[in-house]
Each structure stands twice: as structure tokens, then as C-alpha cells.
Amino acid sequence: MILRPLTGQVYEAVTGFADHLQQELGPDTVSWGPLYYREHPDGIGQGPGFWNRNSWLAPFQLTFDSIAEAATTLRGIQRNWAPTLFTQFRRGALIQSQLPSLTAKPRRFPWRLPDVPMGAWTLLDSHTMIASATCSSPFPGGIITFEEDTAGPPSRAYLKLWEALVRLRQWPGPGERCLDAGASPGGWTWALARLGARVIAVDRAPLADRVLAMPGVQWIRHDAFTLKPEDLGPIEWLCCDVIGYPARLYPWIERWLDSGLCKNCICTIKMQGKPDKEQRELSQRFAALPGSTVVHLYHNKHELTWMRALKPG
Ligand SMILES: C[S@@+](CC[C@H](N)C(=O)[O-])C[C@H]1O[C@@H](n2cnc3c(N)ncnc32)[C@H](O)[C@@H]1O
């Protein structure tokens, strides 16, 4: 058995957006099915990559003789290992069967994510594994599903808010003031109100009647970007899922942060077409805000999510 650390990173492409990842990584990339390996990630294009559902932060190559040896080696490092196989499916399944099982069942929100590392591995051939004990996503293969509510929320957009809150390991408590910008038809507002929060929902379009009727929900028919922080006062959570206008988004967020009137933020950065230089720079500016992270959530579509929590979860 030979274990050799690699000096680059492995990235798992987001289904349907492999071209976005390839653009970020540039030409010097090795591809293994949905996985892309690149040396020296600090040198990537114009900055860190966002269009991946998981990146393997400390990969190593394991050359092994037997299935038992591969599984024993992983088990000796830590408990949790999720496979991403693109070849050697039968052999891969046999290795996984000798590792502690990972539940694939949908989670019931709110769910407190355990603070344990989630590893990842794949097989290049029958005796060569690439694995990493630390990954950017806390979910197996970057995937999380929830027990969905098909009656309450008027859209499925609440799933990305739930995923962001689980990743932050915190969520609004009863009575906390939240701003939901771009709130119609009301999926996010529904999710926030169900936690007992007081929600100021801002959108020119109305919310579904059943969401408007929830305790603590107030709808303001307005352009969110022309509402000043001082107009609304202190809020615990700034949530924004406004469609379009990425260039208006950043100065508006900056204004909120400068005002000191908001604590935690979850904000969707919508893309228009393949991310161009301007959109990449915008994502990088969000990622550079102190205490921030920009990720492609499993429930995101053609968009990224910027998150910031004042206290670590
Ligand atoms: C993707 S939808 C939001 C879905 C919502 N988060 C949910 O869970 O149901 C985007 C919303 O942004 C709203 N919107 C677009 N520009 C806006 C602006 N400048 N101010 C407020 N809302 C805006 C649209 O009217 C639309 O309802």
C-alpha cells in the first residue's frame, strides 16, 4: 500500500454546469468523470472556484492491493467517507460496504449538522484510489435532501434557504427580525415565519395569501434596493433572493453592512448566462467580505449563495 499526498485539489462539477467549473479551473486540469483535478488551486484563474458542489481540500493517492486494505486505510483515518465513482462501480461498492454507513435519508429541518469531517473518494482503476479526508462541503458528495413540505410553502425555493441555514449551523429564533428581499411568492418567508421569526417581506409582487396570513409576516410592496437600512431598522437576518440586477446587489449589501444594522446574511447571486468577468468579480467581492463564504448549494440552480453569520455556528 502506498499513500502519496497530492499538491492540488479535486473539484466535483455541479450537474449541468461543468463548463462553468472548467472555465474557472483553466486548461491545466485533469478530468475523471465529474471530478476535475488541478495543481496549485491558489493560482486558479482570477481566484477561488465557486462552481463545484464539493472540493476535496487535501487529496491523496492510495495504491492498494485489496478491497479490505483500501477500506481499512480509510477507516484508520476517520469515520465518514462518501464515494463519487465514475468507473469500477462494483469494486467501489465493495469498498464502501466495508466502511461505516452514511444515511441517505432526507433530513427534517431544522437539523443540526454534526461537526465531524466528511471525506470523499473515488477509484481511478482497480488498485488506485484518490481520496481526501477534508472537503469544502459537510454533506456526502455535496448532497443534502430534506423532508419537503408540499402543502405550506408556495415555492420550492425554501429548500436552498434551509440548506444555507444548516451549513451556517444556526437559524432565526422566535421573534427575531428578518428581511426577506425578493420574497414573492413566499417560500423563504414561509420558512422564516415557521421558525417563529418576524419577517419583513419586500417585493413588488404579492405573497401567497396563506403566507401573508402567517403570524409575524408583513409585506412591503417596494423595490428592495431603494429601501435604506435606516428605513427598516435593525434586523438579525438579511435574506435576499431577488432575481436579476447582480450589479445592484453588491452596493445594497455593502450599505447594509456599513450601517451595522444587520447581523447575518444569506443572499442568492443570480447569474445571467455563462458567468463573465463581471459576474466572476462580483462573486469574488462577495467572498472577500469578512466572515463570508460563497458556494453553490445543492439546491441552487444557475446561481451562487453568499452567506455570512456573525457568530460561528
Ligand atoms: C426567485 S423569486 C423569489 C422566490 C422567493 N424567495 C420564494 O421563496 O418564493 C425572485 C423575486 O424577486 C423579485 N424582485 C425582482 N426585483 C426586485 C427588486 N428590485 N426588489 C424586490 N423584489 C424584486 C421578483 O418580483 C420575484 O418575486
The ligand as an SDF file (V2000), in Angstrom:
LIG
                    3D

 27 29  0  0  0  0  0  0  0  0999 V2000
  -36.7520   33.8890   -7.3240 C   0  0  0  0  0  0  0  0  0  0  0  0
  -38.0790   34.8980   -6.8920 S   0  0  0  0  0  0  0  0  0  0  0  0
  -38.0630   34.7640   -5.1380 C   0  0  0  0  0  0  0  0  0  0  0  0
  -38.6300   33.4750   -4.6170 C   0  0  0  0  0  0  0  0  0  0  0  0
  -38.8060   33.5040   -3.1230 C   0  0  0  0  0  0  0  0  0  0  0  0
  -37.5140   33.5590   -2.4290 N   0  0  0  0  0  0  0  0  0  0  0  0
  -39.5630   32.3000   -2.6250 C   0  0  0  0  0  0  0  0  0  0  0  0
  -39.0190   31.5660   -1.7840 O   0  0  0  0  0  0  0  0  0  0  0  0
  -40.7190   32.1160   -3.0170 O   0  0  0  0  0  0  0  0  0  0  0  0
  -37.4270   36.4850   -7.1490 C   0  0  0  0  0  0  0  0  0  0  0  0
  -38.3250   37.6320   -6.7410 C   0  0  0  0  0  0  0  0  0  0  0  0
  -37.5540   38.8330   -6.8110 O   0  0  0  0  0  0  0  0  0  0  0  0
  -38.4750   39.8720   -7.0500 C   0  0  0  0  0  0  0  0  0  0  0  0
  -37.7480   41.0900   -7.4120 N   0  0  0  0  0  0  0  0  0  0  0  0
  -37.0720   41.3740   -8.5580 C   0  0  0  0  0  0  0  0  0  0  0  0
  -36.5050   42.5980   -8.4580 N   0  0  0  0  0  0  0  0  0  0  0  0
  -36.8160   43.0740   -7.2310 C   0  0  0  0  0  0  0  0  0  0  0  0
  -36.4980   44.2790   -6.5350 C   0  0  0  0  0  0  0  0  0  0  0  0
  -35.7370   45.2180   -7.0890 N   0  0  0  0  0  0  0  0  0  0  0  0
  -36.9880   44.4290   -5.2780 N   0  0  0  0  0  0  0  0  0  0  0  0
  -37.7670   43.4770   -4.7100 C   0  0  0  0  0  0  0  0  0  0  0  0
  -38.0810   42.3140   -5.3200 N   0  0  0  0  0  0  0  0  0  0  0  0
  -37.6040   42.1260   -6.5650 C   0  0  0  0  0  0  0  0  0  0  0  0
  -39.3940   39.3100   -8.1160 C   0  0  0  0  0  0  0  0  0  0  0  0
  -40.6250   40.0080   -8.1130 O   0  0  0  0  0  0  0  0  0  0  0  0
  -39.5340   37.8420   -7.6450 C   0  0  0  0  0  0  0  0  0  0  0  0
  -40.7040   37.6830   -6.9080 O   0  0  0  0  0  0  0  0  0  0  0  0
  1  2  1  0
  2  3  1  0
  2 10  1  0
  3  4  1  0
  4  5  1  0
  5  6  1  0
  5  7  1  0
  7  8  2  0
  7  9  1  0
 10 11  1  0
 11 12  1  0
 11 26  1  0
 12 13  1  0
 13 14  1  0
 13 24  1  0
 14 15  1  0
 14 23  1  0
 15 16  2  0
 16 17  1  0
 17 18  1  0
 17 23  2  0
 18 19  1  0
 18 20  2  0
 20 21  1  0
 21 22  2  0
 22 23  1  0
 24 25  1  0
 24 26  1  0
 26 27  1  0
M  CHG  2   2   1   9  -1
M  END
$$$$
